[in-house]
Every structure is written in C-alpha cells, then in structure tokens.
C-alpha cells in the first residue's frame, strides 16, 4: 500500500521482473487504520516516509529541503504506520520497519516508543547501515508480534 500510484507501479514492475506472484498492491494511506487488514498477514513491511538523511551522500538536495521543524509531524506519520503494521500482522508474524535515515529519533527511539514495555511486539533484530562510497545509509528493525 502506498499513497502514490507511481510507487505501486515500481513495486509491481519489480515483482514481475523477479517472478514474484504473491504480491498485491493497493492505493491506500498507511496512517489510516484499515480494519479489513487486522491480523491478516504473515509479514508486514513498513518502509515509512522519512527525512532521508541516509541518502544525503548521493542526493545532496535532501540537505536543502530537510527542515528540523517538520520532524515532529513526520514522527507521527511513522508511528501511525508502524502501529497499523503491527495490528495487520498475525500473532507470531514479523513486521519490518525501515527508513533511509540515520536519525535515531526516526529509528531506534520511535520503535522503542511504539513497542513500550513489549506488550504488542518485541524486537528480533535491528541494524543501522552507514553510507559508504555514496551509497545510501538506512535502518531496519525486524519485530515479532506477540501471540
């Protein structure tokens, strides 16, 4: 799901190129809860919108358009998407949260806030990959929904 149809086109093209037939796409806002998705999926990927700081080496314009004052609104979007992703996963299923930023507030701290005391889910693995040779830096966290 994405709010931009052109991104869904990219997903469909990649799936087709790779011969993957189990992917379906929908034009939907990830910040809005969709009851029909409740506990329906074995794996949920939440590749959330982010500040993009991890891509600044290869996309220097990010430094020009990034405003720290926008971050609190961005955090709300990321948090809503992650909470929905967790609710869409079946008990015991995996959720992957990812960003292309190195900002700990969008990454480790956001995951920690959402998971709180671990009643919803728990972290299985998390990693920050630093940019090297103009490659993109990013963060991912694999989360298992509690049964």
C-alpha positions as CSV (number, residue, x, y, z in Angstrom):
1,X,0.0,0.0,0.0
2,X,1.1,3.5,-0.8
3,X,-0.4,6.9,-1.3
4,X,1.4,7.3,-4.6
5,X,0.4,5.2,-7.6
6,X,3.8,5.6,-9.3
7,X,5.4,3.8,-6.3
8,X,3.0,1.0,-6.6
9,X,3.9,0.7,-10.3
10,X,7.6,0.3,-9.2
11,X,6.6,-2.5,-6.8
12,X,4.5,-4.3,-9.5
13,X,7.4,-4.0,-12.0
14,X,10.0,-5.3,-9.6
15,X,7.7,-8.2,-8.5
16,X,7.1,-9.1,-12.2
17,X,10.8,-8.9,-13.1
18,X,11.6,-11.2,-10.1
19,X,8.8,-13.6,-10.9
20,X,7.1,-12.9,-7.6
21,X,3.4,-13.6,-7.8
22,X,2.3,-13.3,-4.2
23,X,2.4,-9.5,-4.0
24,X,-0.7,-7.3,-4.5
25,X,-0.7,-3.6,-4.2
26,X,-3.4,-1.0,-3.2
27,X,-3.6,2.7,-3.2
28,X,-4.1,3.3,0.5
29,X,-2.9,5.6,3.2
30,X,-0.8,3.7,5.7
31,X,-1.5,6.2,8.5
32,X,-5.2,5.3,8.4
33,X,-6.3,2.1,10.0
34,X,-8.0,-0.5,7.7
35,X,-10.0,-3.0,9.8
36,X,-10.1,-5.5,6.9
37,X,-6.3,-6.0,7.3
38,X,-6.5,-6.8,11.1
39,X,-4.2,-9.8,11.8
40,X,-4.3,-10.9,8.2
41,X,-0.6,-11.0,7.2
42,X,2.4,-13.2,8.0
43,X,4.9,-10.5,7.1
44,X,4.4,-6.7,7.0
45,X,6.9,-4.3,5.6
46,X,6.6,-0.8,6.9
47,X,9.0,1.2,4.7
48,X,8.0,4.6,6.1
49,X,8.5,8.1,4.8
50,X,11.5,9.6,6.5
51,X,13.9,12.6,6.5
52,X,16.1,10.8,4.0
53,X,19.3,11.8,5.8
54,X,20.9,8.4,4.9
55,X,20.6,9.3,1.2
56,X,22.2,12.7,1.5
57,X,25.5,11.5,0.2
58,X,24.0,10.6,-3.2
59,X,21.2,13.2,-3.1
60,X,22.7,16.4,-1.7
61,X,19.4,18.3,-2.3
62,X,18.0,16.5,0.8
63,X,20.1,18.8,2.9
64,X,18.3,21.8,1.3
65,X,14.8,20.5,1.8
66,X,15.1,19.0,5.2
67,X,13.7,21.2,8.0
68,X,14.1,20.0,11.5
69,X,10.8,21.8,12.4
70,X,8.9,19.2,10.1
71,X,10.2,16.2,12.1
72,X,7.5,16.0,14.8
73,X,4.8,15.7,12.1
74,X,7.0,13.1,10.4
75,X,7.3,11.1,13.6
76,X,3.5,11.0,13.9
77,X,3.2,9.6,10.4
78,X,5.9,7.0,11.1
79,X,4.4,5.9,14.4
80,X,0.9,5.6,12.9
81,X,2.2,3.4,10.1
82,X,4.2,1.2,12.5
83,X,1.2,0.8,14.8
84,X,-1.0,-0.2,11.9
85,X,1.6,-2.6,10.6
86,X,1.7,-4.4,13.9
87,X,-2.1,-4.6,14.0
88,X,-2.1,-6.1,10.5
89,X,0.3,-8.9,11.4
90,X,-0.9,-12.2,12.7
91,X,0.2,-13.2,16.2
92,X,3.8,-14.5,15.8
93,X,4.3,-12.8,12.4
94,X,7.2,-10.5,11.5
95,X,7.0,-6.8,10.9
96,X,9.9,-5.0,9.3
97,X,10.2,-1.3,9.9
98,X,12.7,0.6,7.7
99,X,13.9,4.1,6.8
100,X,16.6,5.6,4.7
101,X,17.7,7.9,7.5
102,X,20.3,7.7,10.3
103,X,18.2,9.9,12.7
104,X,17.8,7.8,15.9
105,X,14.6,9.6,16.7
106,X,13.0,8.2,13.5
107,X,14.6,4.8,14.1
108,X,15.5,3.3,17.5
109,X,13.7,5.8,19.6
110,X,10.5,5.6,17.6
111,X,10.5,1.8,17.7
112,X,11.1,1.9,21.4
113,X,8.3,4.3,22.0
114,X,5.8,2.2,19.9
115,X,6.7,-1.1,21.5
116,X,6.9,0.3,25.0
117,X,7.0,-2.5,27.6
118,X,6.8,-5.1,24.9
119,X,3.2,-6.0,25.2
120,X,2.5,-5.6,21.4
121,X,5.6,-7.0,20.0
122,X,9.4,-7.4,20.5
123,X,12.5,-6.6,18.5
124,X,14.1,-9.6,16.8
125,X,16.9,-7.7,15.0
126,X,17.8,-4.1,14.3
127,X,20.6,-2.5,12.4
128,X,21.8,0.8,11.1
129,X,23.8,0.6,7.9
130,X,26.1,3.6,7.5
131,X,26.6,5.1,4.0
132,X,29.8,4.2,2.2
133,X,31.1,5.4,-1.2
134,X,28.0,7.5,-1.9
135,X,25.7,4.6,-1.1
136,X,22.5,5.1,0.9
137,X,22.6,4.6,4.7
138,X,19.5,3.1,6.2
139,X,17.9,1.5,9.3
140,X,15.8,-1.6,9.7
141,X,14.2,-3.4,12.6
142,X,12.6,-6.8,12.5
143,X,9.8,-7.1,15.0
144,X,7.8,-10.1,16.0
145,X,4.2,-9.6,17.1
146,X,3.4,-11.3,20.4
147,X,1.0,-14.2,20.4
